[in-house]
């Protein structure tokens, strides 16, 4: 039992912190940031296109609603 307690509470043979290549991690994060920024630009462009499409449809609806009634009698 004493051996188990010494083993359980004794120092570990494995290192607590793994060796990390910080330069590689920083480079990976920079690449991820560049990719996210590109996706952000693409998303913003899509939103502008959708907004322009909605405005165009809204303008067409206004034209149809403002058409005088006498044009409808020609059919």
N, C-alpha and C positions, 0 to 999 in steps of 0.2 A: 504494500500500500504506500509506503514511503517513497518507493521508486516511482510509482505512478504520479504522486503529488509533485516530486521533483521534475519529472518529465513534463507534466502538464503546465507547471508554472515556470519552467526553465526557459532560457533564451531559445528563440527559434533559429534554426539553421538557415532558413530562407531569408533573404533581405526583405524588409518591410516595403520599401519603395523600389519599383522596377526602374531600370535605367531607361530614360526617355530622351529621344533626340529632339531637343527643343526647336532646332532650326527646321527640321522636317515638319514638325507640328505647325510652326508659324507659317511655313510655305503652304501647307495644306489649307490652313485657315484663310490665307490671302486668296488662294485659288477659289475657295468656296464663296468668299465675299464678292469676287469678280463675277462669278456665275449668278449669284443672287441679284447683283446690281443689273446685270443684263436681263434677267427675267423680270425685274421690276420695270425696266424701260419698256419691254415688250407688253407687259400688262397695262401700263399707262397708255401706250399707243392703242391697244385694243379698247380701252375704256373711252378714249377720245373718239375713236371710230364709231362705237356704239352710241355715244352721245350725239354725234353728227347725224347718224341714221335716225335716231328718235326725233331730232329737230326737223329733219327733212320730212318725215312722215307726218309730224304735227303740222307743218306748213301745208302739206297736201290736204290734210283733213280740213284745215281752215279754208282753203280754196273751194273745196267741195261744199262746205257748209255755207259759204258766202255766195254761192251761185244763185243768181236771180231765178225766181219761179217761172218766168216766161220762157226760159230755155227748156224747161221740162215739158212744155206743151208741144214742142216740135216732134216728139216721138210719137 
